[in-house]
């Protein structure tokens, strides 16, 4: 089979001429992966790093290598590079990015006790809405969602000279906390982000998922239209089509089935959460769904990861898995309107 490379793939296998040029190219490839959802761009970036001697990497390149590792779910490798930068660098831009990325990794993995001091350090070195969002996210997931929402909302109104990046970061965080609190304003916050950056795939998936959660499958179809190449958006779209008994539902389900089978065969299954949701909501195989949901939950514990683990455990009638997840939620004092009733 002839494979067509994306138009913005690297033009050659040659290494960039300088660390600065390499950083620009790596950043472009990571940005393209995020914009398109195509994991091949991460592979191109990894290939460039493999051509370099690790000892010669600049602080900027170490931060980018950590960002790449995070995207590939290699969280321990990412931590190692980020901590190296924080230990040795005096450059404000690299320190800020390293702190933010490390705090985000700890929150994704549910290590809120590790994330909190990083948010405090971020506030000291780079005060503003991004640092405030860091604090709000930790507080929301450890029992103080309403206060976190109110305080971050107040910060967005009181701070002057706010960067567009800081504003959008805060709006995305407010959307997540609003959904946690079962507030309709969640959609408004996410739509503000997408109005500025339509290809923010993380926010688009959050919004589309929220529509499904709130029995609005037609709006989920609108939010996912044109994004069927992106696994999580395609699965959300498939669930929406399924719920609507849409004639296109079997076709998309078949394409996703082939895509997941190929990824499993190649051993490149990055998105266990998407496969689990497909198994649960489309294939109606709760035990298989639970296997993938718990494998995902071992390393990623964002609210949507946790919700899927709970749903799959309930559907599979697996009390051991259910007790494990509920025990962790109790330990964190975490509640979320998106979780199944009784969680």
NULUM-748345 format. One record per residue (C-alpha): residue number from 1; x, y, z; residue in three letters. Coordinates in Angstrom, 3 decimals, padded with zeros to 6 digits. Example, Ala and Ser with C-alpha at 12.3 -4.5 7.8 and 13.67 -1.06 7.14 Angstrom:
atom pos: 1&X: 012.300&Y: -004.500&Z: 007.800&code: ALA
atom pos: 2&X: 013.670&Y: -001.060&Z: 007.140&code: SER
//
This chain:
atom pos: 1&X: 000.000&Y: 000.000&Z: 000.000&code: UNK
atom pos: 2&X: 001.336&Y: 003.458&Z: -000.912&code: UNK
atom pos: 3&X: 001.410&Y: 005.746&Z: 002.116&code: UNK
atom pos: 4&X: 000.998&Y: 009.457&Z: 001.431&code: UNK
atom pos: 5&X: 003.020&Y: 011.585&Z: 003.819&code: UNK
atom pos: 6&X: 001.435&Y: 014.747&Z: 005.234&code: UNK
atom pos: 7&X: 002.230&Y: 017.903&Z: 003.278&code: UNK
atom pos: 8&X: 004.101&Y: 019.442&Z: 006.194&code: UNK
atom pos: 9&X: 006.364&Y: 016.458&Z: 006.917&code: UNK
atom pos: 10&X: 010.119&Y: 017.239&Z: 007.087&code: UNK
atom pos: 11&X: 011.571&Y: 017.744&Z: 003.640&code: UNK
atom pos: 12&X: 014.627&Y: 015.588&Z: 004.337&code: UNK
atom pos: 13&X: 016.270&Y: 013.375&Z: 006.934&code: UNK
atom pos: 14&X: 019.044&Y: 015.906&Z: 007.524&code: UNK
atom pos: 15&X: 019.434&Y: 017.441&Z: 010.981&code: UNK
atom pos: 16&X: 018.733&Y: 021.187&Z: 011.306&code: UNK
atom pos: 17&X: 021.809&Y: 023.417&Z: 011.080&code: UNK
atom pos: 18&X: 021.696&Y: 024.810&Z: 014.633&code: UNK
atom pos: 19&X: 019.995&Y: 024.192&Z: 018.011&code: UNK
atom pos: 20&X: 017.740&Y: 027.178&Z: 017.290&code: UNK
atom pos: 21&X: 016.713&Y: 025.794&Z: 013.910&code: UNK
atom pos: 22&X: 016.102&Y: 022.380&Z: 015.423&code: UNK
atom pos: 23&X: 013.952&Y: 023.908&Z: 018.166&code: UNK
atom pos: 24&X: 011.857&Y: 025.731&Z: 015.563&code: UNK
atom pos: 25&X: 011.347&Y: 022.546&Z: 013.569&code: UNK
atom pos: 26&X: 010.517&Y: 020.423&Z: 016.629&code: UNK
atom pos: 27&X: 008.042&Y: 023.068&Z: 017.809&code: UNK
atom pos: 28&X: 006.442&Y: 023.102&Z: 014.351&code: UNK
atom pos: 29&X: 006.076&Y: 019.329&Z: 014.315&code: UNK
atom pos: 30&X: 004.577&Y: 019.177&Z: 017.819&code: UNK
atom pos: 31&X: 002.180&Y: 022.007&Z: 016.945&code: UNK
atom pos: 32&X: 001.170&Y: 020.210&Z: 013.756&code: UNK
atom pos: 33&X: 000.525&Y: 016.998&Z: 015.708&code: UNK
atom pos: 34&X: -001.711&Y: 018.906&Z: 018.113&code: UNK
atom pos: 35&X: -003.518&Y: 020.734&Z: 015.319&code: UNK
atom pos: 36&X: -004.114&Y: 017.699&Z: 013.117&code: UNK
atom pos: 37&X: -004.209&Y: 014.848&Z: 015.643&code: UNK
atom pos: 38&X: -001.785&Y: 012.979&Z: 013.343&code: UNK
atom pos: 39&X: 000.767&Y: 011.085&Z: 015.504&code: UNK
atom pos: 40&X: 003.205&Y: 010.800&Z: 012.595&code: UNK
atom pos: 41&X: 004.428&Y: 014.327&Z: 013.328&code: UNK
atom pos: 42&X: 005.476&Y: 013.149&Z: 016.782&code: UNK
atom pos: 43&X: 007.436&Y: 010.388&Z: 015.075&code: UNK
atom pos: 44&X: 009.203&Y: 012.932&Z: 012.853&code: UNK
atom pos: 45&X: 010.132&Y: 014.982&Z: 015.933&code: UNK
atom pos: 46&X: 011.392&Y: 011.896&Z: 017.750&code: UNK
atom pos: 47&X: 013.547&Y: 010.990&Z: 014.761&code: UNK
atom pos: 48&X: 015.219&Y: 014.412&Z: 014.887&code: UNK
atom pos: 49&X: 015.993&Y: 013.981&Z: 018.574&code: UNK
atom pos: 50&X: 017.422&Y: 010.517&Z: 017.935&code: UNK
atom pos: 51&X: 019.981&Y: 012.114&Z: 015.598&code: UNK
atom pos: 52&X: 021.321&Y: 014.318&Z: 018.407&code: UNK
atom pos: 53&X: 023.594&Y: 013.591&Z: 021.354&code: UNK
atom pos: 54&X: 021.551&Y: 014.124&Z: 024.531&code: UNK
atom pos: 55&X: 024.408&Y: 015.838&Z: 026.378&code: UNK
atom pos: 56&X: 024.447&Y: 018.632&Z: 023.800&code: UNK
atom pos: 57&X: 020.773&Y: 019.598&Z: 024.036&code: UNK
atom pos: 58&X: 019.983&Y: 023.168&Z: 025.027&code: UNK
atom pos: 59&X: 017.417&Y: 023.974&Z: 027.725&code: UNK
atom pos: 60&X: 014.875&Y: 024.804&Z: 025.033&code: UNK
atom pos: 61&X: 015.427&Y: 021.466&Z: 023.320&code: UNK
atom pos: 62&X: 015.148&Y: 019.596&Z: 026.628&code: UNK
atom pos: 63&X: 011.784&Y: 021.263&Z: 027.284&code: UNK
atom pos: 64&X: 010.642&Y: 020.337&Z: 023.781&code: UNK
atom pos: 65&X: 011.853&Y: 016.743&Z: 024.219&code: UNK
atom pos: 66&X: 009.859&Y: 016.585&Z: 027.448&code: UNK
atom pos: 67&X: 006.803&Y: 017.980&Z: 025.658&code: UNK
atom pos: 68&X: 007.213&Y: 015.300&Z: 022.999&code: UNK
atom pos: 69&X: 007.576&Y: 012.588&Z: 025.659&code: UNK
atom pos: 70&X: 004.422&Y: 013.876&Z: 027.358&code: UNK
atom pos: 71&X: 002.542&Y: 013.654&Z: 024.046&code: UNK
atom pos: 72&X: 003.746&Y: 010.054&Z: 023.699&code: UNK
atom pos: 73&X: 002.640&Y: 009.277&Z: 027.300&code: UNK
atom pos: 74&X: 006.254&Y: 008.763&Z: 028.451&code: UNK
atom pos: 75&X: 005.713&Y: 010.767&Z: 031.591&code: UNK
atom pos: 76&X: 008.773&Y: 009.653&Z: 033.566&code: UNK
atom pos: 77&X: 011.119&Y: 010.592&Z: 030.718&code: UNK
atom pos: 78&X: 009.395&Y: 013.967&Z: 030.442&code: UNK
atom pos: 79&X: 009.813&Y: 014.581&Z: 034.187&code: UNK
atom pos: 80&X: 013.528&Y: 013.808&Z: 033.989&code: UNK
atom pos: 81&X: 014.139&Y: 016.406&Z: 031.266&code: UNK
atom pos: 82&X: 011.975&Y: 019.068&Z: 032.925&code: UNK
atom pos: 83&X: 013.662&Y: 018.653&Z: 036.298&code: UNK
atom pos: 84&X: 017.064&Y: 018.911&Z: 034.594&code: UNK
atom pos: 85&X: 016.027&Y: 022.253&Z: 033.090&code: UNK
atom pos: 86&X: 014.721&Y: 023.555&Z: 036.423&code: UNK
atom pos: 87&X: 017.959&Y: 022.475&Z: 038.146&code: UNK
atom pos: 88&X: 020.289&Y: 024.191&Z: 035.692&code: UNK
atom pos: 89&X: 018.501&Y: 026.975&Z: 033.824&code: UNK
atom pos: 90&X: 018.191&Y: 030.669&Z: 034.657&code: UNK
atom pos: 91&X: 016.265&Y: 031.499&Z: 031.473&code: UNK
atom pos: 92&X: 012.771&Y: 032.719&Z: 032.488&code: UNK
atom pos: 93&X: 011.047&Y: 031.438&Z: 029.329&code: UNK
atom pos: 94&X: 012.414&Y: 027.909&Z: 029.660&code: UNK
atom pos: 95&X: 011.835&Y: 027.772&Z: 033.414&code: UNK
atom pos: 96&X: 008.228&Y: 028.897&Z: 032.984&code: UNK
atom pos: 97&X: 007.539&Y: 026.336&Z: 030.272&code: UNK
atom pos: 98&X: 009.226&Y: 023.592&Z: 032.285&code: UNK
atom pos: 99&X: 007.208&Y: 024.426&Z: 035.411&code: UNK
atom pos: 100&X: 003.945&Y: 024.577&Z: 033.498&code: UNK
atom pos: 101&X: 004.562&Y: 021.329&Z: 031.626&code: UNK
atom pos: 102&X: 005.648&Y: 019.498&Z: 034.784&code: UNK
atom pos: 103&X: 002.613&Y: 020.757&Z: 036.720&code: UNK
atom pos: 104&X: 000.370&Y: 019.629&Z: 033.871&code: UNK
atom pos: 105&X: 001.910&Y: 016.135&Z: 033.858&code: UNK
atom pos: 106&X: 001.353&Y: 015.796&Z: 037.609&code: UNK
atom pos: 107&X: -002.288&Y: 016.873&Z: 037.239&code: UNK
atom pos: 108&X: -002.887&Y: 014.524&Z: 034.302&code: UNK
atom pos: 109&X: -001.588&Y: 011.676&Z: 036.441&code: UNK
atom pos: 110&X: -003.580&Y: 012.733&Z: 039.499&code: UNK
atom pos: 111&X: -000.546&Y: 013.694&Z: 041.611&code: UNK
atom pos: 112&X: -002.105&Y: 016.854&Z: 043.003&code: UNK
atom pos: 113&X: 000.252&Y: 016.977&Z: 045.991&code: UNK
atom pos: 114&X: 003.134&Y: 017.275&Z: 043.519&code: UNK
atom pos: 115&X: 001.331&Y: 019.751&Z: 041.263&code: UNK
atom pos: 116&X: 000.449&Y: 022.238&Z: 044.031&code: UNK
atom pos: 117&X: 004.029&Y: 023.363&Z: 044.868&code: UNK
atom pos: 118&X: 004.760&Y: 023.663&Z: 041.153&code: UNK
atom pos: 119&X: 001.771&Y: 025.998&Z: 040.801&code: UNK
atom pos: 120&X: 003.159&Y: 028.024&Z: 043.719&code: UNK
atom pos: 121&X: 006.571&Y: 028.199&Z: 042.058&code: UNK
atom pos: 122&X: 004.906&Y: 029.238&Z: 038.802&code: UNK
atom pos: 123&X: 003.091&Y: 032.041&Z: 040.636&code: UNK
atom pos: 124&X: 006.401&Y: 033.269&Z: 042.069&code: UNK
atom pos: 125&X: 008.249&Y: 033.194&Z: 038.753&code: UNK
atom pos: 126&X: 005.443&Y: 033.956&Z: 036.273&code: UNK
atom pos: 127&X: 002.372&Y: 035.441&Z: 037.995&code: UNK
atom pos: 128&X: -000.815&Y: 035.787&Z: 035.969&code: UNK
atom pos: 129&X: -003.765&Y: 033.832&Z: 034.638&code: UNK
atom pos: 130&X: -001.785&Y: 030.731&Z: 033.703&code: UNK
atom pos: 131&X: -000.490&Y: 030.374&Z: 037.263&code: UNK
atom pos: 132&X: -003.974&Y: 031.142&Z: 038.627&code: UNK
atom pos: 133&X: -005.407&Y: 028.437&Z: 036.357&code: UNK
atom pos: 134&X: -002.831&Y: 025.982&Z: 037.685&code: UNK
atom pos: 135&X: -003.963&Y: 026.633&Z: 041.267&code: UNK
atom pos: 136&X: -007.657&Y: 026.496&Z: 040.283&code: UNK
atom pos: 137&X: -007.298&Y: 023.122&Z: 038.610&code: UNK
atom pos: 138&X: -005.590&Y: 021.552&Z: 041.632&code: UNK
atom pos: 139&X: -008.166&Y: 023.036&Z: 044.008&code: UNK
atom pos: 140&X: -011.091&Y: 021.892&Z: 041.846&code: UNK
atom pos: 141&X: -009.889&Y: 018.294&Z: 041.788&code: UNK
atom pos: 142&X: -009.268&Y: 018.146&Z: 045.525&code: UNK
atom pos: 143&X: -012.607&Y: 019.238&Z: 046.916&code: UNK
atom pos: 144&X: -012.827&Y: 022.987&Z: 046.262&code: UNK
atom pos: 145&X: -014.333&Y: 023.268&Z: 042.776&code: UNK
atom pos: 146&X: -016.815&Y: 026.069&Z: 043.483&code: UNK
atom pos: 147&X: -014.261&Y: 028.290&Z: 045.225&code: UNK
atom pos: 148&X: -011.735&Y: 027.581&Z: 042.452&code: UNK
atom pos: 149&X: -014.255&Y: 028.571&Z: 039.774&code: UNK
atom pos: 150&X: -015.222&Y: 031.781&Z: 041.565&code: UNK
atom pos: 151&X: -011.618&Y: 032.807&Z: 042.254&code: UNK
atom pos: 152&X: -010.433&Y: 032.167&Z: 038.693&code: UNK
atom pos: 153&X: -013.456&Y: 033.985&Z: 037.277&code: UNK
atom pos: 154&X: -012.606&Y: 036.981&Z: 039.487&code: UNK
atom pos: 155&X: -008.970&Y: 036.833&Z: 038.349&code: UNK
atom pos: 156&X: -009.973&Y: 036.956&Z: 034.669&code: UNK
atom pos: 157&X: -011.899&Y: 040.165&Z: 035.378&code: UNK
atom pos: 158&X: -009.406&Y: 041.895&Z: 037.652&code: UNK
atom pos: 159&X: -006.057&Y: 041.306&Z: 035.963&code: UNK
atom pos: 160&X: -004.951&Y: 043.891&Z: 033.411&code: UNK
atom pos: 161&X: -002.671&Y: 043.423&Z: 030.400&code: UNK
atom pos: 162&X: -003.689&Y: 039.774&Z: 030.101&code: UNK
atom pos: 163&X: -002.087&Y: 037.885&Z: 027.216&code: UNK
atom pos: 164&X: -004.357&Y: 036.040&Z: 024.808&code: UNK
atom pos: 165&X: -002.579&Y: 032.819&Z: 025.806&code: UNK
atom pos: 166&X: -003.323&Y: 033.413&Z: 029.484&code: UNK
atom pos: 167&X: -006.937&Y: 034.328&Z: 028.750&code: UNK
atom pos: 168&X: -007.551&Y: 031.189&Z: 026.674&code: UNK
atom pos: 169&X: -005.811&Y: 028.982&Z: 029.254&code: UNK
atom pos: 170&X: -008.101&Y: 030.376&Z: 031.953&code: UNK
atom pos: 171&X: -011.222&Y: 029.936&Z: 029.811&code: UNK
atom pos: 172&X: -010.343&Y: 026.296&Z: 029.155&code: UNK
atom pos: 173&X: -009.790&Y: 025.704&Z: 032.868&code: UNK
atom pos: 174&X: -013.079&Y: 027.441&Z: 033.741&code: UNK
atom pos: 175&X: -014.863&Y: 025.224&Z: 031.213&code: UNK
atom pos: 176&X: -013.505&Y: 022.087&Z: 032.847&code: UNK
atom pos: 177&X: -014.445&Y: 023.243&Z: 036.360&code: UNK
atom pos: 178&X: -017.898&Y: 024.392&Z: 035.206&code: UNK
atom pos: 179&X: -018.527&Y: 020.929&Z: 033.722&code: UNK
atom pos: 180&X: -017.351&Y: 019.388&Z: 036.989&code: UNK
atom pos: 181&X: -019.947&Y: 021.559&Z: 038.766&code: UNK
atom pos: 182&X: -022.663&Y: 020.723&Z: 036.191&code: UNK
atom pos: 183&X: -022.947&Y: 024.321&Z: 034.999&code: UNK
atom pos: 184&X: -024.114&Y: 025.220&Z: 031.506&code: UNK
atom pos: 185&X: -021.429&Y: 027.910&Z: 031.330&code: UNK
atom pos: 186&X: -018.929&Y: 025.146&Z: 030.514&code: UNK
atom pos: 187&X: -019.873&Y: 025.303&Z: 026.839&code: UNK
atom pos: 188&X: -019.521&Y: 029.092&Z: 026.774&code: UNK
atom pos: 189&X: -015.976&Y: 028.947&Z: 028.159&code: UNK
atom pos: 190&X: -014.879&Y: 026.283&Z: 025.672&code: UNK
atom pos: 191&X: -016.529&Y: 028.110&Z: 022.768&code: UNK
atom pos: 192&X: -014.506&Y: 031.205&Z: 023.638&code: UNK
atom pos: 193&X: -011.338&Y: 029.157&Z: 023.285&code: UNK
atom pos: 194&X: -012.444&Y: 027.626&Z: 019.979&code: UNK
atom pos: 195&X: -013.449&Y: 031.016&Z: 018.576&code: UNK
atom pos: 196&X: -009.763&Y: 031.973&Z: 018.815&code: UNK
atom pos: 197&X: -008.278&Y: 028.552&Z: 018.069&code: UNK
atom pos: 198&X: -010.670&Y: 026.204&Z: 016.222&code: UNK
atom pos: 199&X: -008.004&Y: 023.486&Z: 016.041&code: UNK
atom pos: 200&X: -007.501&Y: 023.239&Z: 019.795&code: UNK
atom pos: 201&X: -008.367&Y: 019.533&Z: 019.733&code: UNK
atom pos: 202&X: -008.320&Y: 019.094&Z: 023.519&code: UNK
atom pos: 203&X: -010.918&Y: 021.824&Z: 024.014&code: UNK
atom pos: 204&X: -013.000&Y: 020.658&Z: 021.056&code: UNK
atom pos: 205&X: -013.144&Y: 017.146&Z: 022.516&code: UNK
atom pos: 206&X: -014.117&Y: 018.530&Z: 025.940&code: UNK
atom pos: 207&X: -016.976&Y: 020.507&Z: 024.376&code: UNK
atom pos: 208&X: -018.190&Y: 017.634&Z: 022.172&code: UNK
atom pos: 209&X: -018.067&Y: 015.256&Z: 025.126&code: UNK
atom pos: 210&X: -020.048&Y: 017.729&Z: 027.241&code: UNK
atom pos: 211&X: -022.738&Y: 017.847&Z: 024.548&code: UNK
atom pos: 212&X: -023.007&Y: 014.050&Z: 024.645&code: UNK
atom pos: 213&X: -023.094&Y: 014.034&Z: 028.446&code: UNK
atom pos: 214&X: -025.976&Y: 016.522&Z: 028.336&code: UNK
atom pos: 215&X: -028.021&Y: 014.593&Z: 025.744&code: UNK
atom pos: 216&X: -027.189&Y: 016.937&Z: 022.859&code: UNK
atom pos: 217&X: -025.835&Y: 014.533&Z: 020.220&code: UNK
atom pos: 218&X: -026.674&Y: 016.868&Z: 017.314&code: UNK
atom pos: 219&X: -024.448&Y: 019.574&Z: 018.789&code: UNK
atom pos: 220&X: -021.740&Y: 016.937&Z: 019.274&code: UNK
atom pos: 221&X: -021.942&Y: 016.193&Z: 015.553&code: UNK
atom pos: 222&X: -021.477&Y: 019.879&Z: 014.738&code: UNK
atom pos: 223&X: -018.464&Y: 020.112&Z: 017.074&code: UNK
atom pos: 224&X: -016.789&Y: 017.031&Z: 015.549&code: UNK
atom pos: 225&X: -017.575&Y: 017.654&Z: 011.880&code: UNK
atom pos: 226&X: -014.419&Y: 017.542&Z: 009.777&code: UNK
atom pos: 227&X: -012.344&Y: 015.953&Z: 012.559&code: UNK
atom pos: 228&X: -012.876&Y: 012.254&Z: 011.884&code: UNK
atom pos: 229&X: -009.129&Y: 011.721&Z: 011.471&code: UNK
atom pos: 230&X: -008.655&Y: 012.514&Z: 015.184&code: UNK
atom pos: 231&X: -009.312&Y: 009.425&Z: 017.315&code: UNK
atom pos: 232&X: -011.073&Y: 010.949&Z: 020.321&code: UNK
atom pos: 233&X: -013.234&Y: 013.276&Z: 018.215&code: UNK
atom pos: 234&X: -014.072&Y: 010.448&Z: 015.826&code: UNK
atom pos: 235&X: -015.173&Y: 008.210&Z: 018.721&code: UNK
atom pos: 236&X: -017.358&Y: 010.975&Z: 020.170&code: UNK
atom pos: 237&X: -018.841&Y: 011.485&Z: 016.719&code: UNK
atom pos: 238&X: -019.473&Y: 007.744&Z: 016.351&code: UNK
atom pos: 239&X: -021.294&Y: 007.671&Z: 019.704&code: UNK
atom pos: 240&X: -023.418&Y: 010.666&Z: 018.674&code: UNK
atom pos: 241&X: -024.312&Y: 009.025&Z: 015.346&code: UNK
atom pos: 242&X: -025.133&Y: 005.782&Z: 017.160&code: UNK
atom pos: 243&X: -027.462&Y: 007.541&Z: 019.596&code: UNK
atom pos: 244&X: -029.238&Y: 009.286&Z: 016.739&code: UNK
atom pos: 245&X: -029.564&Y: 006.039&Z: 014.723&code: UNK
atom pos: 246&X: -027.925&Y: 007.972&Z: 011.913&code: UNK
atom pos: 247&X: -027.373&Y: 006.103&Z: 008.618&code: UNK
atom pos: 248&X: -023.666&Y: 007.071&Z: 008.695&code: UNK
atom pos: 249&X: -023.119&Y: 005.372&Z: 012.068&code: UNK
atom pos: 250&X: -022.090&Y: 001.892&Z: 010.789&code: UNK
atom pos: 251&X: -019.648&Y: 003.379&Z: 008.269&code: UNK
atom pos: 252&X: -017.749&Y: 005.450&Z: 010.840&code: UNK
atom pos: 253&X: -017.794&Y: 002.571&Z: 013.348&code: UNK
atom pos: 254&X: -016.267&Y: 000.287&Z: 010.714&code: UNK
atom pos: 255&X: -013.492&Y: 002.780&Z: 009.934&code: UNK
atom pos: 256&X: -012.697&Y: 003.184&Z: 013.631&code: UNK
atom pos: 257&X: -012.672&Y: -000.584&Z: 014.112&code: UNK
atom pos: 258&X: -010.064&Y: -000.919&Z: 011.372&code: UNK
atom pos: 259&X: -008.037&Y: 001.976&Z: 012.768&code: UNK
atom pos: 260&X: -007.908&Y: 000.512&Z: 016.282&code: UNK
atom pos: 261&X: -007.145&Y: -003.010&Z: 015.021&code: UNK
atom pos: 262&X: -004.209&Y: -001.657&Z: 013.012&code: UNK
atom pos: 263&X: -002.904&Y: 000.369&Z: 015.976&code: UNK
atom pos: 264&X: -003.068&Y: -002.693&Z: 018.240&code: UNK
atom pos: 265&X: -001.340&Y: -004.807&Z: 015.610&code: UNK
atom pos: 266&X: 001.464&Y: -002.245&Z: 015.249&code: UNK
atom pos: 267&X: 001.787&Y: -001.864&Z: 019.016&code: UNK
atom pos: 268&X: 001.202&Y: 001.890&Z: 018.731&code: UNK
atom pos: 269&X: -001.908&Y: 002.149&Z: 020.872&code: UNK
atom pos: 270&X: -001.477&Y: 005.651&Z: 022.336&code: UNK
atom pos: 271&X: -005.147&Y: 006.289&Z: 022.909&code: UNK
atom pos: 272&X: -006.428&Y: 003.529&Z: 025.183&code: UNK
atom pos: 273&X: -009.217&Y: 005.807&Z: 026.424&code: UNK
atom pos: 274&X: -010.610&Y: 006.163&Z: 022.894&code: UNK
atom pos: 275&X: -010.468&Y: 002.423&Z: 022.284&code: UNK
atom pos: 276&X: -012.133&Y: 001.759&Z: 025.634&code: UNK
atom pos: 277&X: -014.963&Y: 004.148&Z: 024.884&code: UNK
atom pos: 278&X: -015.428&Y: 002.587&Z: 021.462&code: UNK
atom pos: 279&X: -015.611&Y: -000.883&Z: 023.038&code: UNK
atom pos: 280&X: -018.076&Y: 000.327&Z: 025.680&code: UNK
atom pos: 281&X: -020.444&Y: 002.570&Z: 023.712&code: UNK
atom pos: 282&X: -020.263&Y: 001.159&Z: 020.177&code: UNK
atom pos: 283&X: -019.194&Y: -002.478&Z: 020.422&code: UNK
atom pos: 284&X: -021.037&Y: -003.098&Z: 023.727&code: UNK
atom pos: 285&X: -018.124&Y: -005.106&Z: 025.164&code: UNK
atom pos: 286&X: -017.798&Y: -003.821&Z: 028.730&code: UNK
atom pos: 287&X: -015.116&Y: -006.284&Z: 029.861&code: UNK
atom pos: 288&X: -012.822&Y: -005.365&Z: 026.972&code: UNK
atom pos: 289&X: -013.648&Y: -001.701&Z: 027.576&code: UNK
atom pos: 290&X: -012.707&Y: -002.047&Z: 031.250&code: UNK
atom pos: 291&X: -009.368&Y: -003.656&Z: 030.433&code: UNK
atom pos: 292&X: -008.361&Y: -000.669&Z: 028.287&code: UNK
atom pos: 293&X: -009.962&Y: 001.881&Z: 030.617&code: UNK
atom pos: 294&X: -007.967&Y: 000.642&Z: 033.612&code: UNK
atom pos: 295&X: -004.731&Y: 000.405&Z: 031.609&code: UNK
atom pos: 296&X: -005.289&Y: 004.043&Z: 030.661&code: UNK
atom pos: 297&X: -006.281&Y: 005.029&Z: 034.218&code: UNK
atom pos: 298&X: -003.039&Y: 003.591&Z: 035.585&code: UNK
atom pos: 299&X: -001.177&Y: 006.507&Z: 034.009&code: UNK
atom pos: 300&X: -003.822&Y: 009.160&Z: 033.214&code: UNK
atom pos: 301&X: -006.395&Y: 010.323&Z: 035.728&code: UNK
atom pos: 302&X: -008.073&Y: 013.352&Z: 034.264&code: UNK
atom pos: 303&X: -011.831&Y: 013.489&Z: 034.961&code: UNK
atom pos: 304&X: -012.776&Y: 011.944&Z: 031.611&code: UNK
atom pos: 305&X: -010.327&Y: 009.070&Z: 032.205&code: UNK
atom pos: 306&X: -011.811&Y: 008.491&Z: 035.647&code: UNK
atom pos: 307&X: -015.386&Y: 008.701&Z: 034.399&code: UNK
atom pos: 308&X: -014.705&Y: 006.101&Z: 031.718&code: UNK
atom pos: 309&X: -013.078&Y: 003.742&Z: 034.240&code: UNK
atom pos: 310&X: -016.148&Y: 004.063&Z: 036.480&code: UNK
atom pos: 311&X: -018.612&Y: 003.550&Z: 033.629&code: UNK
atom pos: 312&X: -016.739&Y: 000.507&Z: 032.317&code: UNK
atom pos: 313&X: -016.426&Y: -001.029&Z: 035.803&code: UNK
atom pos: 314&X: -020.155&Y: -000.586&Z: 036.414&code: UNK
atom pos: 315&X: -021.048&Y: -002.031&Z: 032.998&code: UNK
atom pos: 316&X: -018.689&Y: -004.993&Z: 033.495&code: UNK
atom pos: 317&X: -019.954&Y: -005.481&Z: 037.061&code: UNK
atom pos: 318&X: -016.360&Y: -005.484&Z: 038.289&code: UNK
atom pos: 319&X: -016.501&Y: -004.452&Z: 041.945&code: UNK
atom pos: 320&X: -012.730&Y: -004.672&Z: 042.400&code: UNK
atom pos: 321&X: -012.035&Y: -002.053&Z: 039.737&code: UNK
atom pos: 322&X: -014.953&Y: 000.046&Z: 040.938&code: UNK
atom pos: 323&X: -013.665&Y: 000.021&Z: 044.516&code: UNK
atom pos: 324&X: -010.172&Y: 000.950&Z: 043.356&code: UNK
atom pos: 325&X: -011.355&Y: 004.035&Z: 041.482&code: UNK
atom pos: 326&X: -013.844&Y: 005.086&Z: 044.154&code: UNK
atom pos: 327&X: -011.178&Y: 004.680&Z: 046.834&code: UNK
atom pos: 328&X: -008.850&Y: 007.017&Z: 044.955&code: UNK
atom pos: 329&X: -011.635&Y: 009.575&Z: 044.485&code: UNK
atom pos: 330&X: -012.360&Y: 009.528&Z: 048.207&code: UNK
atom pos: 331&X: -008.675&Y: 009.937&Z: 048.980&code: UNK
atom pos: 332&X: -008.500&Y: 013.009&Z: 046.718&code: UNK
atom pos: 333&X: -011.857&Y: 014.377&Z: 047.940&code: UNK
atom pos: 334&X: -012.797&Y: 014.575&Z: 044.259&code: UNK
atom pos: 335&X: -016.359&Y: 014.792&Z: 042.990&code: UNK
atom pos: 336&X: -017.543&Y: 015.534&Z: 039.469&code: UNK
atom pos: 337&X: -021.009&Y: 015.865&Z: 037.973&code: UNK
atom pos: 338&X: -019.773&Y: 013.938&Z: 034.936&code: UNK
atom pos: 339&X: -019.147&Y: 010.784&Z: 036.982&code: UNK
atom pos: 340&X: -021.841&Y: 008.097&Z: 037.181&code: UNK
atom pos: 341&X: -024.328&Y: 008.564&Z: 039.989&code: UNK
atom pos: 342&X: -023.050&Y: 007.259&Z: 043.305&code: UNK
atom pos: 343&X: -019.377&Y: 007.829&Z: 042.464&code: UNK
//
